[in-house]
Amino acid sequence: MAGALSWLRICHLPFFCSDLFALGYEAVGELDPRLETESKWKQEFREGVVYYLKDGKVRGVLLWNTWGQVDNARAIIGTTRRLE
């Protein structure tokens, strides 16, 4: 049973989203304020992505006014490669 639970923890990535008028976000993974962040903006503070990093590896992704990219965010979190 313990093996099954550890598999579930690896495979399940929390997802949440919200909209407020012209602003909205989708988020997946671990968005912990204690983690290091790196952001890439198309339009500063209006449209972009914030990556939450631990030891240089992506642990969570905040998609700010960037829609339809949750599967890509999950794929990034699921790898062991470092963010470039």
C-alpha positions as a Markdown table, in Angstrom:
| # | Residue | x | y | z |
|---|---|---|---|---|
| 1 | Met | 0.0 | 0.0 | 0.0 |
| 2 | Ala | 2.8 | 2.4 | 0.8 |
| 3 | Gly | 4.2 | 2.0 | -2.8 |
| 4 | Ala | 0.8 | 2.9 | -4.2 |
| 5 | Leu | 0.5 | 6.0 | -2.1 |
| 6 | Ser | 4.0 | 7.2 | -3.1 |
| 7 | Trp | 3.0 | 6.6 | -6.8 |
| 8 | Leu | -0.1 | 8.7 | -6.3 |
| 9 | Arg | 1.9 | 11.6 | -4.8 |
| 10 | Ile | 4.2 | 11.6 | -7.8 |
| 11 | Cys | 1.4 | 11.5 | -10.4 |
| 12 | His | -1.0 | 14.0 | -8.8 |
| 13 | Leu | -0.3 | 17.7 | -9.4 |
| 14 | Pro | -2.7 | 20.1 | -7.8 |
| 15 | Phe | -4.4 | 22.5 | -10.2 |
| 16 | Phe | -6.4 | 25.6 | -9.5 |
| 17 | Cys | -7.6 | 28.7 | -11.4 |
| 18 | Ser | -9.4 | 31.9 | -11.1 |
| 19 | Asp | -10.7 | 34.8 | -13.2 |
| 20 | Leu | -11.4 | 38.4 | -12.2 |
| 21 | Phe | -12.6 | 40.6 | -15.1 |
| 22 | Ala | -9.7 | 40.9 | -17.6 |
| 23 | Leu | -7.2 | 39.0 | -15.3 |
| 24 | Gly | -7.0 | 35.3 | -14.7 |
| 25 | Tyr | -4.6 | 32.5 | -13.9 |
| 26 | Glu | -4.1 | 28.8 | -14.0 |
| 27 | Ala | -1.7 | 27.2 | -11.6 |
| 28 | Val | -0.3 | 23.7 | -11.3 |
| 29 | Gly | 2.1 | 22.0 | -8.9 |
| 30 | Glu | 3.7 | 23.5 | -5.8 |
| 31 | Leu | 3.4 | 27.3 | -5.5 |
| 32 | Asp | 5.1 | 27.8 | -2.2 |
| 33 | Pro | 6.2 | 31.4 | -1.4 |
| 34 | Arg | 9.4 | 30.0 | 0.2 |
| 35 | Leu | 10.6 | 28.6 | -3.2 |
| 36 | Glu | 12.7 | 30.6 | -5.6 |
| 37 | Thr | 10.8 | 32.1 | -8.5 |
| 38 | Glu | 11.7 | 32.9 | -12.1 |
| 39 | Ser | 9.3 | 34.7 | -14.4 |
| 40 | Lys | 9.0 | 35.1 | -18.1 |
| 41 | Trp | 6.6 | 37.9 | -19.2 |
| 42 | Lys | 5.1 | 38.6 | -22.7 |
| 43 | Gln | 3.7 | 41.8 | -21.2 |
| 44 | Glu | 5.1 | 42.6 | -17.7 |
| 45 | Phe | 2.7 | 41.7 | -14.9 |
| 46 | Arg | -0.2 | 41.2 | -17.5 |
| 47 | Glu | 0.7 | 38.0 | -19.4 |
| 48 | Gly | 3.4 | 35.5 | -18.6 |
| 49 | Val | 4.6 | 32.5 | -16.6 |
| 50 | Val | 6.0 | 32.3 | -13.1 |
| 51 | Tyr | 8.1 | 29.2 | -12.3 |
| 52 | Tyr | 8.5 | 28.0 | -8.7 |
| 53 | Leu | 11.9 | 26.3 | -8.3 |
| 54 | Lys | 13.6 | 24.1 | -5.8 |
| 55 | Asp | 17.3 | 23.4 | -6.3 |
| 56 | Gly | 16.9 | 24.8 | -9.8 |
| 57 | Lys | 14.1 | 22.4 | -10.8 |
| 58 | Val | 10.6 | 23.4 | -11.6 |
| 59 | Arg | 8.1 | 22.4 | -8.8 |
| 60 | Gly | 5.2 | 24.6 | -9.8 |
| 61 | Val | 4.0 | 26.9 | -12.6 |
| 62 | Leu | 1.7 | 29.9 | -12.5 |
| 63 | Leu | 0.2 | 30.8 | -15.9 |
| 64 | Trp | -0.9 | 34.5 | -15.6 |
| 65 | Asn | -3.3 | 35.3 | -18.5 |
| 66 | Thr | -1.7 | 32.5 | -20.4 |
| 67 | Trp | -4.4 | 30.0 | -21.3 |
| 68 | Gly | -4.3 | 26.4 | -22.5 |
| 69 | Gln | -0.8 | 25.6 | -21.2 |
| 70 | Val | -1.6 | 23.5 | -18.2 |
| 71 | Asp | -0.5 | 20.2 | -19.9 |
| 72 | Asn | 2.8 | 21.8 | -20.9 |
| 73 | Ala | 3.3 | 23.1 | -17.3 |
| 74 | Arg | 2.6 | 19.6 | -16.0 |
| 75 | Ala | 5.2 | 18.2 | -18.5 |
| 76 | Ile | 7.8 | 20.6 | -17.3 |
| 77 | Ile | 7.2 | 19.7 | -13.6 |
| 78 | Gly | 7.4 | 16.1 | -14.4 |
| 79 | Thr | 10.9 | 16.2 | -15.8 |
| 80 | Thr | 14.2 | 16.4 | -13.9 |
| 81 | Arg | 15.7 | 18.9 | -16.2 |
| 82 | Arg | 16.5 | 22.4 | -14.9 |
| 83 | Leu | 14.8 | 25.5 | -16.2 |
| 84 | Glu | 16.8 | 27.3 | -18.9 |
